[in-house]
């Protein structure tokens, strides 16, 4: 005779408590609240400690155990029927930009806690444990590199390298972790993961523009950053005839336009941006002799990024040959594209469809902790819209119904993997 207590609700009918999740987000947002309605809670500050303390208190109140590793990553665990199985994990970060919003990162952590609260409400036990993580210094606004905690966890760089990072006042990561009491005993990475999901505001305008509630994220764009230098010859703007000029800016301007055109030539996920420009000597009556500018190319796969690289270099070579001016393009950073696991991507899509939410395929143009987790375990992400696509800004906003929808999708995607 089966004596197990059966859940009082059909799993397919299970929904999170959206009002409770929203209230938690608003309460956390009071720690470091700014006059414009945003949040400034920089990593490893006293405010970050207060945020960590609140989140871990909520976890313990939900019956979860809490483990902190040596880089300050937090793992909040709800036991399963078979605790020898690797946990199904979700999470994000609770540090913010100096002029950050209420939802970036915070939503992913508190959505995970709400999943656990919902399972508790209905007495639902999962086969595998459920864990909610918060990762140290995702934003990178006080210490570099960005995505520090998850990067150390995934062995993308060493704990010693992270510890040695200092802020503008010379304070180190290790010293600040010790000061706020969040330097744990567990070695980063000595923590199994069965699968990883991350719920996040999109931080862009695509979902809103398409009037979709859920973005089923297939991966994160690869990024190539370059420094480009066009070298001409300074000369007086008056006496030098147009045909005899070696105007570096005119050639650079053509190449800048080609950066944008290159992105259009590699759809649907090509991105091309020139964000910084330095003109020498930057005088109104001198023909520019040298122009240095940045190039940011992005696409969904490394092969697509390679194609864009070859494209822009070929265009530069042609411009150099036609103008007679040397053009140097130097790769300064290369962040590989990360394709998420099809099982996790499909789980998100199935959950959105089952729940009746409008949804569409999506890619992330920004980095997330899920990028590093995808190197260790099957991973996927859930996007929801944010107002006007604005993030990293105090006016960042999301609708309560979208907050609820994304968490419901997370709940059902995790339950599929964890086994209810």
Buried (B, 14 or more C-beta within 10 A) or exposed (E): EEEEEEBEBEEEEBBBBBEBBBEBBEEBBEBBBBEEEBBBBBBBBBBBBBBBBBBBEBBEEBEBEBBBBBBBBBBBBBBBEEEEBBBBBBBBBBBBBBBBBBBBBBBBBBBBBBBBBBBBBBEBBBBBBBBBBBBBBBBBBBBEBBBBBBBBBBEBEEBEBBBEBBBEEEBBBBBBBEBBEBBBEBEBBEBBBBBBBBBBBBBBBBBBEEEBBBBBBBBBBBBBBBBBBBBBBBBEBEEBEEEEBBBBBBBBBBBBEBBBBBBEBBEEBBBBBBEEBEBBEEEEEBBBBBBBBBBBBBBBBBEBBEBBBEBBEEBBEEBBEEBEBEBEBEEEEEBBBBBBBEEBBBBBBBBBBEBEBEBBEBBBBBBBBBBBBBBBBBBBBBBBBBBBBBBBBBEBBBBEEBBBBBBBBBBBBBBBBBBB
